[in-house]
Amino acid sequence: MSTRDYGELAELLAAQKDAYALLLSLSLGQAKVFAASGARGLMKVIARKEGVIGAIDSLHAKLRPYASSWDETMSALPEPARREVAAAVTDIASMVKRIIESEKAIECIVAAARDKTAAGISGIAAGRSAVKAYGGGRLQHAGRILDREG
């Protein structure tokens, strides 16, 4: 591997590491954004993440020639460069693991919020049914009262 090739590989790995660090930061911040701004805020974070994922995909394509023959790539590097590349790959793998954990956590948070909302909607529907069943004609407008209060 030439010095130029190593330089390109090192630059691509550094860019990839930066992109994953940004993705991790966005992923870790999702829960706070969701708690503060709800689904709209979360959708904005997801849109930013999609942009970062697009950049990562582009970097993956550029790294493909190196990755397709990874053993040869690594063996062609001098020892100090091999250690640097291995450290970068290890850092990236660690970030990917943390991103996956963070995504699973936000998935649980959003699912719990969804379930809570669904339970609330079911309660409103049950309340309306009860009003209709027990209210007869004289409580015809009680559903509107429940809507405003609940």
Secondary structure, DSSP 4 states (H G I P E B T S, - for coil): --HHHHHHHHHHHHHHHHHHHHHHHHHHHHHHHHHHHHHHHHHHHHHHHHHHHHHHHHHHHHHHHHHTTHHHHHHHS-HHHHHHHHHHHHHHHHHHHHHHHHHHHHHHHHHHHHHHHHHHHHHHHHHHHHHHHHHTTTTTTHHHHHHHH-
